[in-house]
Amino acid sequence: MSRLDPAVAVVVPVRNETGNIAPLVGEIAAALEGQWPFEIVYVNDGSTDGTEAELKRLMALHPFLRRVSHKQSCGQSAAVRSGVIAARAPVIVTIDGDGQNDPAFIPAMLHALEAGAPNVGLIAGQRLRRKGGFKRLQSRIANAVRSAVLRDGTRDTGCGLKAFRRDVYLRLPYFDALHRFMPALIKREGLAVGYVDVVDRARGSGVSNYGLWDRLWVGILDLAGVWWLIRRRKRVPEIIDN
C-alpha cells in the first residue's frame, strides 16, 4: 500500500438526503484526519432530490470524497455492497447518511477492530438512548425476534455504524437486508464479533427513506434463510501437501 492509498473507507448509503450530506462529510473527516488515510464513498441509491448535485459539489472540494450512483433505488444492503466493492481501502466503516450515527465513535471502532485482529471480523455499534419512538419500537421487536432465532449475541443489528475487513464482507452470501444479519454471518465464518456502545442522535433533516417494510416484515423471510445458512455450514477443507 502506498502512502496515498486509503487505509479506511467510510461507506455511506443515501437516498434523498441532500441536507445531511455536507455536515456528515465534515464530521467524518474531522474524526479520521491525522489518524488514518481515508476515503468517503457515498452511494446515491436512486435519489430524486438534489443529492447527486450536492455530492458533485462536495467532491470538487474534497479529494477524499467519492460517489457511486444507482440508476434506481435498490435498498440499503445493495447500496452498502456497491460502496464496499468500489472502496479501495482494506477496512470498511459503514454509517447511515441521515446524521443519526455520530462519526465521533468511528476511531473507537477502528481501534477495537485492530486490537482484535485477526480473530475479530466485525465491530458493531450498539445504540444507547435511541431517538424516535415508533422507529425504536420497530427495531426492538425485530431485534428480539432475530436474537431468539439466531442466538447471535447481538442486541442491536440495526445500527448503521459497523467496522469490518473488506475481504471478510465479500465472502458473505449477498441478499437484501444482509447488513442486518452481519453478526450471525460473521460468526458463521468462524470469526468473533466485538461491540462498541454508541449514542444515537436525532436525524439531521428530512424523513426516513428506509421504512417499516424494509426494516421488519421482509426480514422474516431473510431470517429463515440466514437460519438455514448457519445450520447448513460446512467446514472448509484444509489443504496439505503430500
C-alpha positions as a printed NumPy array, in Angstrom:
array([[  0.   ,   0.   ,   0.   ],
       [  1.404,   3.394,  -0.966],
       [  1.2  ,   6.449,   1.27 ],
       [ -1.611,   7.75 ,  -0.928],
       [ -3.783,   4.646,  -0.599],
       [ -6.607,   4.89 ,   1.969],
       [ -6.445,   2.55 ,   4.961],
       [-10.122,   3.094,   5.795],
       [-13.156,   3.618,   3.581],
       [-16.314,   5.054,   5.127],
       [-19.309,   3.859,   3.091],
       [-22.454,   5.99 ,   3.353],
       [-25.681,   4.783,   1.661],
       [-28.125,   7.629,   0.982],
       [-31.461,   8.253,  -0.677],
       [-32.834,  11.798,  -0.75 ],
       [-30.533,  13.166,   1.965],
       [-29.399,  16.459,   0.39 ],
       [-29.375,  18.481,   3.599],
       [-27.469,  15.889,   5.621],
       [-24.536,  15.261,   3.291],
       [-22.24 ,  18.251,   3.89 ],
       [-22.469,  18.189,   7.715],
       [-21.803,  14.443,   7.834],
       [-18.843,  14.628,   5.437],
       [-17.301,  17.282,   7.664],
       [-17.83 ,  15.195,  10.808],
       [-16.364,  12.035,   9.258],
       [-13.294,  13.917,   8.061],
       [-12.821,  15.524,  11.489],
       [-12.989,  12.097,  13.166],
       [-10.368,  10.49 ,  10.911],
       [ -7.945,  13.21 ,   9.791],
       [ -4.468,  12.722,  11.209],
       [ -5.187,   9.163,  12.356],
       [ -5.823,   7.043,   9.228],
       [ -5.564,   7.733,   5.489],
       [ -9.22 ,   7.57 ,   4.482],
       [-11.796,   7.889,   1.74 ],
       [-15.518,   8.503,   2.   ],
       [-17.652,   6.6  ,  -0.516],
       [-21.224,   7.844,  -0.809],
       [-23.704,   5.586,  -2.586],
       [-26.612,   7.53 ,  -4.057],
       [-29.385,   4.938,  -4.032],
       [-31.651,   6.367,  -6.73 ],
       [-32.287,   9.759,  -5.11 ],
       [-34.835,  12.068,  -6.713],
       [-33.87 ,  15.245,  -4.853],
       [-30.628,  17.244,  -5.036],
       [-28.407,  14.507,  -3.571],
       [-26.461,  13.891,  -6.787],
       [-25.757,  17.592,  -7.372],
       [-24.691,  18.054,  -3.75 ],
       [-22.286,  15.126,  -3.962],
       [-20.72 ,  16.521,  -7.131],
       [-20.32 ,  19.915,  -5.474],
       [-18.628,  18.445,  -2.433],
       [-16.389,  16.136,  -4.485],
       [-14.905,  19.223,  -6.123],
       [-13.948,  20.469,  -2.646],
       [-12.802,  17.217,  -1.016],
       [-10.416,  14.842,  -2.842],
       [-11.185,  12.073,  -0.327],
       [-14.872,  12.045,  -1.303],
       [-16.134,   9.611,  -3.985],
       [-19.582,   8.536,  -5.09 ],
       [-21.386,   5.596,  -6.674],
       [-24.853,   6.201,  -8.12 ],
       [-27.659,   3.689,  -8.599],
       [-29.984,   4.381, -11.518],
       [-32.911,   3.398,  -9.288],
       [-33.308,   2.668,  -5.61 ],
       [-32.209,  -0.87 ,  -4.74 ],
       [-32.271,  -0.706,  -0.939],
       [-29.774,  -0.178,   1.833],
       [-27.988,  -3.536,   1.602],
       [-27.436,  -3.097,  -2.142],
       [-26.096,   0.406,  -1.544],
       [-23.684,  -0.806,   1.136],
       [-22.437,  -3.58 ,  -1.146],
       [-21.887,  -1.159,  -4.045],
       [-19.855,   1.051,  -1.738],
       [-17.746,  -1.814,  -0.393],
       [-16.997,  -3.056,  -3.913],
       [-15.986,   0.451,  -5.005],
       [-13.831,   1.044,  -1.92 ],
       [-10.038,   0.932,  -2.274],
       [ -9.271,   0.507,   1.428],
       [ -8.944,  -2.887,   3.178],
       [-11.022,  -1.745,   6.167],
       [-14.62 ,  -0.548,   5.826],
       [-16.766,   1.533,   8.145],
       [-20.457,   1.902,   7.336],
       [-22.572,   4.745,   8.67 ],
       [-26.145,   5.866,   7.992],
       [-26.483,   9.002,   5.885],
       [-29.208,  10.696,   7.931],
       [-26.905,  12.038,  10.651],
       [-28.238,   9.833,  13.447],
       [-24.951,   7.878,  13.713],
       [-22.205,  10.027,  15.258],
       [-18.869,   9.742,  13.376],
       [-17.034,  10.572,  16.621],
       [-17.335,   6.858,  17.502],
       [-15.515,   5.67 ,  14.365],
       [-11.977,   5.809,  15.869],
       [-13.026,   3.642,  18.834],
       [-14.48 ,   1.071,  16.432],
       [-11.331,   1.013,  14.313],
       [ -9.103,   0.63 ,  17.382],
       [-11.283,  -2.271,  18.56 ],
       [-11.048,  -3.966,  15.155],
       [ -7.253,  -3.571,  15.109],
       [ -6.93 ,  -4.895,  18.666],
       [ -8.992,  -7.992,  17.851],
       [ -7.241,  -8.893,  14.596],
       [ -7.146, -11.435,  13.077],
       [ -9.859, -13.226,  15.066],
       [-12.448, -10.423,  15.148],
       [-14.299,  -9.967,  11.867],
       [-16.762,  -7.23 ,  12.819],
       [-17.13 ,  -4.392,  15.304],
       [-20.799,  -3.478,  15.584],
       [-22.21 ,  -0.299,  17.081],
       [-24.83 ,  -0.797,  19.795],
       [-27.089,   2.205,  20.233],
       [-27.814,   3.845,  23.579],
       [-30.582,   6.374,  24.261],
       [-32.119,   5.913,  20.823],
       [-34.219,   8.675,  19.242],
       [-37.6  ,   8.12 ,  17.593],
       [-40.469,   6.366,  19.398],
       [-42.212,   4.218,  16.732],
       [-38.995,   3.518,  14.828],
       [-37.359,   2.47 ,  18.089],
       [-40.253,   0.087,  18.826],
       [-39.988,  -1.476,  15.354],
       [-36.279,  -2.041,  15.829],
       [-36.742,  -3.522,  19.302],
       [-39.274,  -6.062,  18.016],
       [-37.118,  -7.015,  15.036],
       [-34.013,  -7.389,  17.209],
       [-35.857,  -9.557,  19.735],
       [-37.147, -11.924,  17.041],
       [-33.768, -12.15 ,  15.312],
       [-31.894, -12.764,  18.566],
       [-34.294, -15.528,  19.641],
       [-33.935, -17.376,  16.334],
       [-30.248, -16.88 ,  15.507],
       [-28.791, -16.53 ,  19.025],
       [-26.144, -14.21 ,  17.599],
       [-25.481, -12.472,  20.93 ],
       [-26.242,  -9.026,  19.455],
       [-28.917,  -6.77 ,  20.918],
       [-28.92 ,  -4.237,  18.061],
       [-28.043,  -5.194,  14.488],
       [-29.84 ,  -2.184,  13.008],
       [-27.145,   0.329,  13.924],
       [-25.529,   1.64 ,  10.745],
       [-22.115,   2.024,  12.413],
       [-20.077,  -1.094,  11.667],
       [-16.362,  -1.707,  11.044],
       [-15.035,  -4.77 ,   9.228],
       [-12.444,  -6.013,   6.77 ],
       [-13.434,  -5.673,   3.132],
       [-12.279,  -9.207,   2.239],
       [-14.378, -10.733,   5.029],
       [-17.512,  -8.875,   3.913],
       [-17.086, -10.016,   0.305],
       [-17.027, -13.65 ,   1.468],
       [-20.529, -13.349,   2.944],
       [-23.581, -14.511,   0.961],
       [-25.279, -11.458,  -0.518],
       [-29.027, -10.872,  -0.191],
       [-31.358,  -7.995,   0.629],
       [-31.081,  -6.971,   4.321],
       [-27.608,  -8.55 ,   4.632],
       [-26.496,  -5.563,   6.746],
       [-28.958,  -6.59 ,   9.48 ],
       [-27.601, -10.133,   9.783],
       [-23.868,  -9.474,   9.673],
       [-23.064, -10.604,  13.244],
       [-24.587, -14.048,  12.671],
       [-22.935, -14.417,   9.267],
       [-19.543, -13.243,  10.54 ],
       [-19.739, -15.859,  13.287],
       [-20.67 , -18.416,  10.635],
       [-17.262, -17.671,   9.082],
       [-15.595, -18.65 ,  12.351],
       [-14.777, -15.059,  13.38 ],
       [-15.702, -13.175,  16.531],
       [-17.848, -10.047,  16.77 ],
       [-16.957,  -7.114,  19.018],
       [-19.184,  -4.266,  20.165],
       [-18.879,  -0.554,  20.868],
       [-21.667,   1.391,  22.576],
       [-22.642,   4.477,  20.576],
       [-25.084,   7.309,  21.243],
       [-27.928,   7.758,  18.78 ],
       [-28.787,  11.307,  17.633],
       [-31.803,  12.96 ,  16.09 ],
       [-31.956,  12.914,  12.294],
       [-30.306,  15.974,  10.743],
       [-33.061,  16.843,   8.267],
       [-35.663,  15.171,   6.069],
       [-37.523,  11.927,   6.768],
       [-36.581,   8.247,   6.935],
       [-36.232,   6.681,   3.478],
       [-35.944,   3.033,   4.519],
       [-39.191,   2.333,   6.345],
       [-41.111,  -0.351,   8.197],
       [-41.325,  -2.768,   5.268],
       [-37.572,  -2.596,   4.712],
       [-36.814,  -2.989,   8.425],
       [-39.236,  -5.629,   9.672],
       [-41.62 ,  -7.655,   7.544],
       [-39.317,  -8.502,   4.644],
       [-36.756,  -9.521,   7.277],
       [-38.876, -12.51 ,   8.38 ],
       [-38.078, -14.397,   5.172],
       [-34.444, -13.344,   5.344],
       [-34.284, -14.539,   8.958],
       [-35.409, -18.002,   7.893],
       [-32.8  , -18.007,   5.137],
       [-29.967, -17.   ,   7.482],
       [-31.042, -19.658,   9.992],
       [-30.82 , -22.245,   7.175],
       [-27.406, -20.984,   6.04 ],
       [-26.   , -21.287,   9.563],
       [-27.317, -24.827,  10.023],
       [-26.011, -25.919,   6.605],
       [-22.497, -24.511,   7.037],
       [-19.756, -26.97 ,   6.079],
       [-16.18 , -26.854,   7.301],
       [-13.777, -25.74 ,   4.567],
       [-11.175, -28.461,   3.968],
       [ -7.591, -27.644,   4.922],
       [ -5.284, -28.436,   2.025],
       [ -1.97 , -30.062,   2.983],
       [  0.97 , -31.089,   0.845],
       [  1.582, -34.787,   0.342]])
